[in-house]
């Protein structure tokens, strides 16, 4: 017999229309749920991530959120943070009394406090920005041939970029792999057996490929992300990788550098779920001073689980 009903909202994140972007389930009242139950629910929802909203541990903050993939909990993630903030604002679960044009909230995640800015339009949340921790640049992976074999592409598609394959983290580490052109990145197909052999125990086990060739006229990079260790074959939009992606592009001077460098990342196109991710990287004297990731959301529906 069910003890009570848990309400959830379904949201598409990093898109302004339904059935685009990255799917998210948000449970707005997770009081009393154990981590085991949260993980089981995330597995049942079978989306790339599911979030659970809890009271903050520090009353100076707005909420605590826990983020689960179907197989594990994450310390921080982008599209769950932005999608959860969208739901909190849309459902009037944050104070909107005197800030109808721009709301500022603070969310506690496993990695720490994430500041979020919610830009409002016609009393509804529109563009939502999250600040991410400053980047950590990890090791460079040297073996182009084995990575190309893992991705099922010609090694020249990587080597000809002249750029390193490097681990960068703003909370979650990713191995960034530059690809020469759109034709090559479209052919990428991750070979699980090689990933298991080469990257499962590597510091950056999540694979993020990108090219400077884009489909949109205003795009900066075209991207794909594969996270076998998280139970995600391919992700249509990866906010947690977009901050470090922007830091990689600025650090290696791949894009024109300004005090605030604006980047537009397109992702999910090969999956039929086009996503648009806005990235802003602050820098001064070749040092990165800030990074934030933003996007819009679209409500898809709501329901409940009987627990």
C-alpha positions as CSV (number, residue, x, y, z in Angstrom):
1,X,0.0,0.0,0.0
2,X,1.3,3.4,-0.9
3,X,2.2,5.7,2.0
4,X,2.1,8.9,0.1
5,X,2.3,10.5,-3.3
6,X,5.4,12.2,-4.5
7,X,4.7,15.0,-7.1
8,X,7.2,15.6,-9.9
9,X,7.6,18.0,-12.8
10,X,9.0,17.0,-16.2
11,X,11.1,19.8,-17.8
12,X,13.1,20.0,-21.1
13,X,16.2,22.0,-20.4
14,X,18.4,24.1,-22.7
15,X,15.6,24.5,-25.2
16,X,12.6,26.8,-25.7
17,X,10.3,24.2,-27.2
18,X,8.9,20.9,-26.0
19,X,10.8,17.7,-26.8
20,X,14.1,19.4,-27.4
21,X,17.0,19.8,-25.0
22,X,17.7,17.5,-22.0
23,X,14.9,15.9,-20.0
24,X,14.7,16.3,-16.3
25,X,12.3,15.1,-13.5
26,X,12.1,17.4,-10.5
27,X,10.6,16.2,-7.2
28,X,9.9,19.4,-5.3
29,X,9.3,17.9,-1.8
30,X,11.8,15.1,-1.1
31,X,11.7,15.3,2.7
32,X,12.1,12.0,4.4
33,X,13.4,10.1,1.3
34,X,16.6,8.1,1.8
35,X,19.4,8.2,-0.7
36,X,18.5,4.6,-1.6
37,X,14.9,5.5,-2.5
38,X,16.1,8.6,-4.5
39,X,18.4,6.4,-6.5
40,X,15.7,3.8,-7.1
41,X,13.3,6.6,-8.3
42,X,16.0,8.0,-10.6
43,X,16.4,4.6,-12.1
44,X,12.7,4.2,-12.5
45,X,12.4,7.6,-14.2
46,X,15.3,6.5,-16.5
47,X,16.2,10.1,-17.5
48,X,19.8,11.3,-17.6
49,X,19.1,13.0,-14.3
50,X,16.4,13.4,-11.6
51,X,16.6,16.0,-8.9
52,X,15.2,16.0,-5.3
53,X,14.5,19.3,-3.5
54,X,15.1,19.4,0.2
55,X,15.3,22.2,2.9
56,X,18.7,23.8,3.0
57,X,21.2,22.8,5.7
58,X,22.0,26.5,6.1
59,X,18.9,28.7,6.4
60,X,20.7,31.5,4.6
61,X,20.4,29.4,1.4
62,X,17.2,28.6,-0.5
63,X,17.2,24.9,-1.0
64,X,19.3,21.8,-1.0
65,X,19.1,19.6,-4.2
66,X,20.4,16.1,-4.7
67,X,21.0,15.0,-8.3
68,X,20.9,11.4,-9.5
69,X,21.5,9.6,-12.8
70,X,19.9,6.2,-13.2
71,X,23.0,4.6,-11.5
72,X,24.7,7.2,-9.3
73,X,24.5,10.5,-7.4
74,X,26.3,13.5,-8.9
75,X,28.1,16.3,-6.8
76,X,26.9,18.9,-9.3
77,X,25.3,19.1,-12.7
78,X,24.2,21.8,-15.1
79,X,20.9,21.0,-16.6
80,X,19.5,19.7,-13.3
81,X,20.5,22.9,-11.6
82,X,18.9,25.1,-14.3
83,X,15.8,22.9,-14.7
84,X,15.2,22.7,-10.9
85,X,15.6,26.5,-10.6
86,X,13.0,26.9,-13.4
87,X,10.5,24.8,-11.6
88,X,11.1,26.5,-8.2
89,X,10.5,29.9,-9.8
90,X,7.5,28.8,-11.9
91,X,5.8,27.1,-9.0
92,X,6.4,30.2,-6.7
93,X,8.6,28.2,-4.4
94,X,11.1,31.0,-4.2
95,X,10.5,34.6,-3.0
96,X,9.3,36.7,-6.0
97,X,7.8,39.6,-4.1
98,X,10.2,42.3,-5.1
99,X,12.4,40.9,-7.8
100,X,10.1,40.2,-10.7
101,X,12.7,40.9,-13.3
102,X,15.7,39.0,-11.9
103,X,15.7,36.5,-9.1
104,X,18.8,35.4,-7.2
105,X,18.8,32.1,-5.3
106,X,21.4,29.9,-3.8
107,X,21.2,26.1,-4.0
108,X,23.2,23.7,-1.9
109,X,24.6,20.8,-3.9
110,X,27.1,18.1,-2.9
111,X,30.0,20.2,-4.2
112,X,28.9,23.3,-2.4
113,X,26.7,26.4,-2.9
114,X,25.7,27.2,-6.5
115,X,24.5,30.7,-7.1
116,X,21.7,30.9,-9.7
117,X,20.2,34.0,-11.5
118,X,16.7,33.6,-13.0
119,X,15.8,36.3,-15.5
120,X,12.0,36.8,-15.6
121,X,9.8,37.8,-18.5
122,X,6.0,38.4,-18.1
123,X,6.2,37.0,-14.6
124,X,7.7,33.7,-15.9
125,X,11.3,32.3,-15.7
126,X,13.2,32.8,-18.9
127,X,17.0,32.6,-19.2
128,X,18.5,31.0,-16.1
129,X,22.3,31.2,-15.3
130,X,24.3,29.1,-12.8
131,X,27.7,29.9,-11.6
132,X,30.2,27.0,-11.6
133,X,33.4,26.5,-9.6
134,X,36.6,27.7,-11.2
135,X,38.2,25.2,-13.5
136,X,40.9,22.6,-12.7
137,X,43.0,21.6,-15.7
138,X,44.0,18.0,-15.5
139,X,46.3,15.8,-17.6
140,X,46.5,15.6,-21.4
141,X,45.8,12.2,-23.0
142,X,48.5,11.5,-25.5
143,X,47.4,8.5,-27.4
144,X,45.3,9.9,-30.3
145,X,45.1,6.5,-32.1
146,X,43.4,4.6,-29.3
147,X,40.9,7.5,-28.7
148,X,40.1,7.6,-32.4
149,X,39.5,3.8,-32.4
150,X,37.3,4.2,-29.4
151,X,35.3,6.9,-31.2
152,X,35.2,5.0,-34.6
153,X,36.8,7.9,-36.5
154,X,40.0,8.6,-38.4
155,X,42.9,9.7,-36.1
156,X,43.5,12.6,-38.4
157,X,40.1,14.1,-37.4
158,X,41.7,14.7,-33.9
159,X,45.3,15.2,-34.8
160,X,44.7,17.9,-37.5
161,X,43.1,20.2,-34.9
162,X,46.5,20.7,-33.3
163,X,44.7,20.8,-29.9
164,X,45.2,18.6,-26.9
165,X,42.9,16.0,-25.5
166,X,42.7,17.3,-21.9
167,X,40.7,16.7,-18.7
168,X,39.0,19.8,-17.3
169,X,36.7,20.0,-14.4
170,X,34.4,22.6,-12.8
171,X,33.1,20.0,-10.4
172,X,32.9,16.9,-12.6
173,X,35.9,16.0,-14.8
174,X,35.5,15.4,-18.5
175,X,38.0,14.5,-21.2
176,X,37.7,17.1,-23.9
177,X,38.5,15.8,-27.4
178,X,38.7,18.2,-30.3
179,X,37.4,17.1,-33.7
180,X,38.2,18.7,-37.0
181,X,34.8,18.9,-38.7
182,X,31.1,18.2,-38.5
183,X,31.3,15.2,-40.8
184,X,33.7,13.5,-38.4
185,X,31.8,14.3,-35.2
186,X,28.6,13.0,-36.7
187,X,30.3,9.7,-37.3
188,X,31.4,9.3,-33.6
189,X,30.1,6.1,-32.1
190,X,31.6,5.2,-28.7
191,X,33.0,1.6,-28.6
192,X,32.3,0.5,-25.0
193,X,34.9,-2.3,-24.9
194,X,37.7,0.2,-25.7
195,X,36.3,2.8,-23.2
196,X,36.3,0.1,-20.6
197,X,39.9,-0.7,-21.3
198,X,41.2,2.9,-21.6
199,X,39.1,5.4,-19.7
200,X,37.1,3.6,-17.0
201,X,39.7,4.2,-14.4
202,X,41.1,7.5,-15.9
203,X,40.7,10.8,-14.2
204,X,38.4,12.0,-16.9
205,X,36.2,9.0,-17.8
206,X,33.4,11.1,-19.4
207,X,34.0,11.7,-23.1
208,X,33.2,15.2,-24.5
209,X,33.9,15.8,-28.2
210,X,33.6,19.1,-29.9
211,X,34.3,20.9,-33.2
212,X,34.4,24.5,-34.2
213,X,32.2,23.8,-37.2
214,X,28.5,24.4,-36.3
215,X,25.1,24.0,-37.8
216,X,23.7,27.2,-36.3
217,X,25.0,30.5,-37.8
218,X,25.5,31.9,-34.3
219,X,27.1,28.8,-32.8
220,X,30.6,28.6,-31.4
221,X,31.0,24.9,-31.0
222,X,29.1,21.7,-31.9
223,X,29.3,19.0,-29.2
224,X,28.5,15.5,-28.1
225,X,29.0,13.8,-24.7
226,X,29.2,10.2,-23.7
227,X,29.1,9.1,-20.0
228,X,29.1,5.3,-19.7
229,X,30.1,5.5,-16.1
230,X,26.9,7.5,-15.3
231,X,24.6,5.1,-17.2
232,X,24.3,7.7,-20.0
233,X,25.0,6.4,-23.5
234,X,24.9,10.0,-24.9
235,X,23.6,13.2,-23.3
236,X,21.7,15.8,-25.3
237,X,22.9,18.7,-23.2
238,X,25.6,18.7,-20.6
239,X,25.7,21.9,-18.5
240,X,28.2,20.5,-16.1
241,X,30.6,20.0,-19.0
242,X,29.8,23.3,-20.6
243,X,31.6,25.4,-18.0
244,X,34.8,23.5,-18.4
245,X,34.4,23.5,-22.2
246,X,34.3,27.3,-22.1
247,X,37.4,27.3,-19.9
248,X,39.2,24.9,-22.3
249,X,38.3,27.2,-25.3
250,X,39.5,30.3,-23.5
251,X,42.6,28.7,-21.9
252,X,43.8,27.4,-25.3
253,X,42.8,30.7,-27.1
254,X,40.5,28.9,-29.5
255,X,37.9,31.7,-29.4
256,X,38.5,35.5,-29.3
257,X,39.2,36.4,-25.7
258,X,37.4,39.3,-24.0
259,X,37.0,40.2,-20.3
260,X,33.7,38.2,-20.6
261,X,33.8,35.7,-23.5
262,X,30.4,34.6,-24.7
263,X,30.1,31.1,-26.2
264,X,27.1,29.3,-27.7
265,X,27.3,25.5,-27.6
266,X,25.0,23.3,-29.7
267,X,24.5,19.7,-28.6
268,X,22.0,16.9,-28.9
269,X,21.4,17.4,-32.6
270,X,22.5,13.8,-33.5
271,X,20.0,12.5,-30.9
272,X,17.1,14.5,-32.4
273,X,17.0,16.7,-29.2
274,X,18.7,20.0,-30.2
275,X,20.0,22.0,-27.3
276,X,21.4,25.5,-26.9
277,X,23.8,26.2,-24.0
278,X,25.0,29.7,-23.2
279,X,28.5,30.0,-21.6
280,X,30.2,33.1,-20.2
281,X,33.9,32.9,-19.1
282,X,35.4,35.8,-17.2
283,X,39.2,36.3,-17.5
284,X,41.9,38.7,-16.7
285,X,45.6,38.6,-17.6
286,X,45.2,35.0,-19.0
287,X,43.6,33.9,-15.8
288,X,40.0,32.6,-15.7
289,X,38.1,34.5,-13.0
290,X,34.6,33.1,-13.4
291,X,32.4,30.8,-15.5
292,X,28.7,30.4,-15.7
293,X,26.3,28.4,-17.9
294,X,22.8,29.4,-18.9
295,X,19.8,28.3,-20.8
296,X,16.0,28.3,-21.2
297,X,13.5,25.6,-20.2
298,X,10.1,24.3,-21.3
299,X,7.5,22.6,-19.1
300,X,6.4,19.2,-20.4
301,X,4.1,17.9,-17.7
302,X,3.8,16.7,-14.2
303,X,2.7,13.6,-12.2
304,X,3.2,11.6,-9.1
305,X,4.7,8.4,-7.8
306,X,3.2,6.3,-5.0
307,X,5.8,5.5,-2.4
